Amino acid sequence: MGSIDNFMELNVSELNEHYVRLKEKYDEYKSQNLNLDMSRGKPCSEQLDLSRDMLDILKSDEDYRAKDGTDYLNYGGLDGIPEAKELFSQVLEVSTKEIIIGGNSSLNMMHDTIARAMLHGVYGGESPWGKLPVVKFLCPSPGYDRHFAICELFNIEMITVDMLSTGPDMDTIEKLVSEDDSIKGIWCVPKYSNPDGITYSDQTVDRLAQMNTKASDFRIFWDDAYTVHHLTEKADQLKNIFAACKSAGNPHRVLMYSSTSKITFPGSGIAMMAASEENLNFFRKQLSIQTIGPDKLNQLRHVRFLKDMDNLKVHMEKHAAIIKPKFSMVLNKLESELGRKNIASWNEPKGGYFISLNTLNGCARDVINMAAEVGVKLTKAGATYPYGKDPRDRNIRIAPTLPSIEELEKAIEVLCLCVQLVSIEKILSEK
Amino acid sequence: MGSIDNFMELNVSELNEHYVRLKEKYDEYKSQNLNLDMSRGKPCSEQLDLSRDMLDILKSDEDYRAKDGTDYLNYGGLDGIPEAKELFSQVLEVSTKEIIIGGNSSLNMMHDTIARAMLHGVYGGESPWGKLPVVKFLCPSPGYDRHFAICELFNIEMITVDMLSTGPDMDTIEKLVSEDDSIKGIWCVPKYSNPDGITYSDQTVDRLAQMNTKASDFRIFWDDAYTVHHLTEKADQLKNIFAACKSAGNPHRVLMYSSTSKITFPGSGIAMMAASEENLNFFRKQLSIQTIGPDKLNQLRHVRFLKDMDNLKVHMEKHAAIIKPKFSMVLNKLESELGRKNIASWNEPKGGYFISLNTLNGCARDVINMAAEVGVKLTKAGATYPYGKDPRDRNIRIAPTLPSIEELEKAIEVLCLCVQLVSIEKILSEK
């Protein structure tokens, strides 16, 4: 079979002929009883191995007293040990007074921030959000399903905003926030975004920092999850939004989050939050009721292991060396199987954990189901949109890090087959 | 100076004479610039040393895959690893299906339970508590200040209930809960209670399990913090309230909490919650939005280190061997300095972390301030009561574990001096 170009230019019999050939291949896979998972952004075991030395880096016979006498083995320290603040304030480009180091989950910190806002409001706000008739959040999409799930839990109405190559559609955002004071927040994964891999442009950052919001207690939830997770030598540069917010006279607008979940161990990492001192003091008051403090020993483990920014960079290069071939393989395969056929488009991320694939409108759900039928699990259809509903039913999030490269190759072959089969069905149905 | 008996039988000049002698001693301490802290129930460094082997018990070259293939180094596992459920379900005398193992803080779990109840209600409840005009909690007192702080944070009205030698005053409780459906919960530290060291009697447990509550969604917050923290060989036995609740047809009434904060490392322990499967499933739904999961590695560290119930018992005996002499010294000193003087009473706990001292009515705040003036820090006056207000101003919580025995001896001498001085002032003012 020769190479096939633009599907849109094939006639019905050519499409049918092609469909039969592809279907045969698909049925072959069916008999293989595959069990492949590209659904979640989980590191692979080789990546986890990079941090194994952290497991026993704290020795039983050592002293764990800080300079100020705090014994890290005992109670004390509400918002993180100074050593961790020192290192991670550099990661987020804030001062050590503008960061809180917490437990093992930045998602938990974001959830708790919103739970607190619902019950008690935010710094400088006039009312607990939960007392208002309606609270809305802007959700640049495709985006991170777990962000959207938090909104659903708290009955926060989500407004989908398109992602452009420069970040979320700022024209729409500026208009919406200037008119509606029930819009209290926006979810952003500003660097190597989940799933598009887009890094917000300087102009987007500035516009977010400067825009007029009708709600005086509007907050940007800046989930900088992939800030050091580069795939290429020339890393994307993300403008410091906190500095931009300060310059714009909106220092309390942004709440930044990150974690080491994909630096060291997912589930046993440490999470952090950065914001204005006023914002943090407002949180600390409630935090001091919620807990006596975070796991200081795990913070110390991280600092001892990651050491400093230079060493962190080297560590992240090792991650990249493991996962980059997987990303490249997926991209090459997409190009060789789907390129020029005019039935799909995708991004080429310079970092992060995902490749975002867009099919023809109305095809993503069928593709995902069809792949699942032969044992290839992809992120649930619609998951990258609020309420799990992709309005164009076209986005598929590919998470290439966990499977081995052999598994991944097979999984992508299946995916490409399914995209072609469903596309042909779609095109034929419209002829 | 001979031994002085009952202060109540001394005349004015005897009291004055005694006051002058005690004041001289007090002033001597003033010149010593003491800095002693009996304010919080923190383990001492010898106790922390008992768990040092846990620090590097997970080796860098080992495999951390569970039987079911879960890699404990990676994401996964919302509610605790099976090994931890296995061990700690025995501690709380529940089944492995009736326990969730979480992060490093049971306080955090309790806080979050109430935050969820405010926002979403509880299993089987008709309404989020936060939507009700008023929510009330029963607070057996003296009790744990951090429980009361959670109520204050959520604007939950606290009703003080007296502690008796058998636990909280059940006559009062039964009456209150049967009449008022805005009473949604009760805080209990049922074993070696904070600060009284009282273990609830079987009858108290049964009455709590069986009583008629006007609120159908009433919950007992059962903070079993000191369940294995015995000071004597003959440990107190606490009746299993969960079993009692099931027998009484109220299986969803109780939510049990505990942690290893005072077993291994405070701040780096693991926390747990036990309840009916229906209660836990209700929580899990929300938990799955809040976090991807707890720190599985720290759970594994604990299981590897504590091993099983027999070994846990041996471990706790080592704790007891370190802190029992401190408790004995305090009790002996209280007896020799204050015994028979009729100005103070105290408990003799068989476990837990505190000695609860009651002065004459109206004296505790002055005693605590007077001790602070010479550098002896005690738990804040009133802290053991809701809103920080001890209605009789008489309760002082002594936390003897952290200081060395020499420091402790000095601190208790100061405390006993202050109790006598303030008592004499009080008696004289009433003559």
Chai-1 contact restraints between the chains, C-beta under 6 A:
chainA,res_idxA,chainB,res_idxB,connection_type,confidence,min_distance_angstrom,max_distance_angstrom,comment,restraint_id
A,K42,B,N74,contact,1.0,0.0,6.0,A-B,restraint_1
A,K42,B,Y75,contact,1.0,0.0,6.0,A-B,restraint_2
A,L48,B,L73,contact,1.0,0.0,6.0,A-B,restraint_3
A,R52,B,S60,contact,1.0,0.0,6.0,A-B,restraint_4
A,D53,B,S60,contact,1.0,0.0,6.0,A-B,restraint_5
A,L55,B,L58,contact,1.0,0.0,6.0,A-B,restraint_6
A,L55,B,S60,contact,1.0,0.0,6.0,A-B,restraint_7
A,D56,B,D56,contact,1.0,0.0,6.0,A-B,restraint_8
A,D56,B,K59,contact,1.0,0.0,6.0,A-B,restraint_9
A,D56,B,S60,contact,1.0,0.0,6.0,A-B,restraint_10
A,L58,B,L55,contact,1.0,0.0,6.0,A-B,restraint_11
A,K59,B,D56,contact,1.0,0.0,6.0,A-B,restraint_12
A,S60,B,R52,contact,1.0,0.0,6.0,A-B,restraint_13
A,S60,B,D53,contact,1.0,0.0,6.0,A-B,restraint_14
A,S60,B,L55,contact,1.0,0.0,6.0,A-B,restraint_15
A,S60,B,D56,contact,1.0,0.0,6.0,A-B,restraint_16
A,L73,B,L48,contact,1.0,0.0,6.0,A-B,restraint_17
A,L73,B,F265,contact,1.0,0.0,6.0,A-B,restraint_18
A,N74,B,K42,contact,1.0,0.0,6.0,A-B,restraint_19
A,N74,B,P266,contact,1.0,0.0,6.0,A-B,restraint_20
A,Y75,B,K42,contact,1.0,0.0,6.0,A-B,restraint_21
A,Y75,B,P266,contact,1.0,0.0,6.0,A-B,restraint_22
A,Y75,B,G267,contact,1.0,0.0,6.0,A-B,restraint_23
A,G103,B,G103,contact,1.0,0.0,6.0,A-B,restraint_24
A,N104,B,D295,contact,1.0,0.0,6.0,A-B,restraint_25
A,S105,B,T291,contact,1.0,0.0,6.0,A-B,restraint_26
A,L107,B,T291,contact,1.0,0.0,6.0,A-B,restraint_27
A,N108,B,Q290,contact,1.0,0.0,6.0,A-B,restraint_28
A,N108,B,T291,contact,1.0,0.0,6.0,A-B,restraint_29
A,H111,B,Q290,contact,1.0,0.0,6.0,A-B,restraint_30
A,A115,B,A115,contact,1.0,0.0,6.0,A-B,restraint_31
A,A149,B,I289,contact,1.0,0.0,6.0,A-B,restraint_32
A,I150,B,I289,contact,1.0,0.0,6.0,A-B,restraint_33
A,L153,B,I289,contact,1.0,0.0,6.0,A-B,restraint_34
A,F265,B,L73,contact,1.0,0.0,6.0,A-B,restraint_35
A,P266,B,N74,contact,1.0,0.0,6.0,A-B,restraint_36
A,P266,B,Y75,contact,1.0,0.0,6.0,A-B,restraint_37
A,G267,B,Y75,contact,1.0,0.0,6.0,A-B,restraint_38
A,G267,B,G293,contact,1.0,0.0,6.0,A-B,restraint_39
A,G267,B,K296,contact,1.0,0.0,6.0,A-B,restraint_40
A,S268,B,D295,contact,1.0,0.0,6.0,A-B,restraint_41
A,S268,B,L297,contact,1.0,0.0,6.0,A-B,restraint_42
A,I289,B,A149,contact,1.0,0.0,6.0,A-B,restraint_43
A,I289,B,I150,contact,1.0,0.0,6.0,A-B,restraint_44
A,I289,B,L153,contact,1.0,0.0,6.0,A-B,restraint_45
A,Q290,B,N108,contact,1.0,0.0,6.0,A-B,restraint_46
A,Q290,B,H111,contact,1.0,0.0,6.0,A-B,restraint_47
A,T291,B,S105,contact,1.0,0.0,6.0,A-B,restraint_48
A,T291,B,L107,contact,1.0,0.0,6.0,A-B,restraint_49
A,T291,B,N108,contact,1.0,0.0,6.0,A-B,restraint_50
A,G293,B,G267,contact,1.0,0.0,6.0,A-B,restraint_51
A,D295,B,N104,contact,1.0,0.0,6.0,A-B,restraint_52
A,D295,B,S268,contact,1.0,0.0,6.0,A-B,restraint_53
A,K296,B,G267,contact,1.0,0.0,6.0,A-B,restraint_54
A,L297,B,S268,contact,1.0,0.0,6.0,A-B,restraint_55
